[in-house]
Amino acid sequence: MTAVTDEDHGKGDNAGKPDGRWDDGLIARRAAAAEAREAEETAPPPPAEDDADPQVEAYAPADGPLPARLDALRELVGLSRARLDRDALAEAGRVLDEAAARQRLSSRHTVIAVAGATGSGKSTLFNALAGAPISDTGLRRPTTSQPIACSWTDGAAGLLDRLAIPGRLRRRPHPGPAAFDEALQGLVLVDLPDHDSAATEHRDQVDRVLALVDAVIWVVDPEKYADAALHERYLRPLAGHAEVTFVVLNQTDRLPGEAADLVLDDLRRLLDEDGIALGEHGEPGATVMSLSALTGDGVPELRELIGRFVSDRTAATRRLSADVDAAAARLRKVYVAEGRPGLGERAREEFTDRLAEAVGAAAAGQAAEREWRRNASRACGTPWLRLWRWYENRGLPGSLDRMGQALTPPEEELTARQRVEQAVRIVADDAADGLPGPWAQAVREAAFTGAQGLPEALDELAVKAGAPGTSKRGGTETGKSTVPQLGGRPPKPPRPKWWPAAVLVQVSMTLLQIFGGLWLVGQIIGVLEPGLVVPALIMLAGVVGGPLVEWACAAAIRGPARRYGQDAERRLREAAAGCGRARVLDPVAAELVRYREVRERYVTVTEFSTTGR
């Protein structure tokens, strides 16, 4: 089937021509094109953009939120480089680079690209807007092989250099009403190659230029307006750029009756499905209209809309804002957390409890309490009971230190290390819960890196605190690894001030026993006068008084012993908590603070999002 172009319209419709000229057929069209080229050659050539005084203007800083959003995005990228991979930040970096490049150039000009598919008539529309046959049209496909620019005023050389459009492809509108339209002063119109061209380099040029222009006019025809390639590759991904998008249904002269309105309604439906906001009822969004570039029907209306758009001089700002929105949308998954992640008091307390359990704080407290009572028993107990205990313990090997070390199985030592690792893993998972993947990984890495050497550090604390079972070496070698022994022997507790008095009373009771006993022995052997009552009472007082003193001392030291044990447990617990805080919790908290900082920057970037309006 032969492709139908704008130039084919009117075939066989001679009576409809104002001048009555017969223009049907390829020969007539070629003759008309030759006449147009001859007129263009005889007319004085317009000054080339490169030859004219460029009058390049600096970009006027835009009022509004865009500068703050760009600064926030720049800070966001800077804070995230160490946590996110290069691919995740590539789009944001490109937006920042392009924004900086655009802001160095003229804000007096608005660059609008005319894009479309093969045979859509975009070059015809481009010529109609320029008022001259600047871009080639015809049956040969693709007709437009390189972007062609038409600038209404001077000073756009920098913008065209940024688009990489050579000087030979830069034009001025033909002298006439279109060239002197006050509303179009500052317009730079760019005719692009076909986006569905069979030539790959043509599609690459379309993609490159579309990423740099301030706005785009999409030209569709009644046959290809629903083309999946157009909607999936361009319109849907650029839905956030609706405010700088024109969608023009061309070739309406080919549609009979109300068919143009029906096609236009269906086009609006498709754009709505693409997520493109339509500028209706005064709301911001894409401009959608129908026209015929060949007959000129609707072209003045489009020129008027473009004129108002150019006169506003906000297209570049709106385009950059939309680019920032798109970059922020791509970064959402790496910055927006689910819920409220962080380290709560409960997680910190549970981490401290697990470290205290691993270091044996409770056992250390109990050992300290027992040691207090043992010392009280030694100091305030009867000599005979202490002698009996010595007799019982005289055959046992070594000290309690060696006993504790010998009785500590390797499995308990390994369990102590595993408890520390489990505590770190749990607190890292709690802190990373709900965070985006890269930041959750950073939190876990901070926790595990800080936890290296934590068991050994806790072992040193246990040695200093004298927790039960601590070896003097601080660890037990198992192959090539050293497994710390978390526990030890508490230091000798201090004596209360009343202990010397209790010891003196106990000594007195012992002396009474000895005195009464010697008195009775003297009476038995006849050295002393007989009288058993007094010495027996004296001896009985010593025998009964000694245990009573020991019991009273044991009752008196019960509360201080318990407090001493709790004190020892608290000190070891606080030491373990401080070690865990410095090595694990503080690095994790630092990562969370860093995440909150970038999250605040991200909120600033998205706070005035145009896509959310």
Buried (B, 14 or more C-beta within 10 A) or exposed (E): EEEBBBBBBBEEEEEEEEEEEEBBEEEBBEEBBEEEEEEEEEEEEBEEBEEBEBEBBEBEEBEEBBBEBBBBBBBBBEBBEEBBEEEBBEBBBEBBEBBEBBBEBBBBBBBBBBBBBBBBBBBBBBBBBBBBBBBBBBBEEBBBBBBBBBBBBBBBBBBBBBBEBEEEBBBBBBEEEBBEBEBBBBBBBBBBBBBBBEEEEBBEBBEEBBEBBBBBBBBBBBBBBBBEEBBEBBBBEBBBBBBBBBBBBBBBBBBEEEEBEEBBEBBBEBBEEBBBBBBEEEEEBBBBBBBBBBBEBBBEEBBEBBBEBBBEBBBBBBBBBBBBBBBBBBBEEBBEBEEEBBBEEEBBEBBBBBBBBBBBBBBBBBBBBBBBBBBBBEBBBBBEBEEEBEEEEEEEEEEBBEBBBEEBEEEBBEBBBEBBBEBBBBBBBBBBBBBBEBBBBBBBBBBBEBBEEBBBBBBBBBBBBBBBBBBEEBBBEEEEEBBBBBBBBBEEBEBBEEBEEBBEBBEBBBEBBBBBBBBBEBBEEEEBEEEEEEBBEBBEBBBEBBBBBBEEBBEBBBEBBBEBBBBBBEBBBBBBBBBBBEBBBEBBBEBBEBBEBBBEBBEBBBEBBBBEE
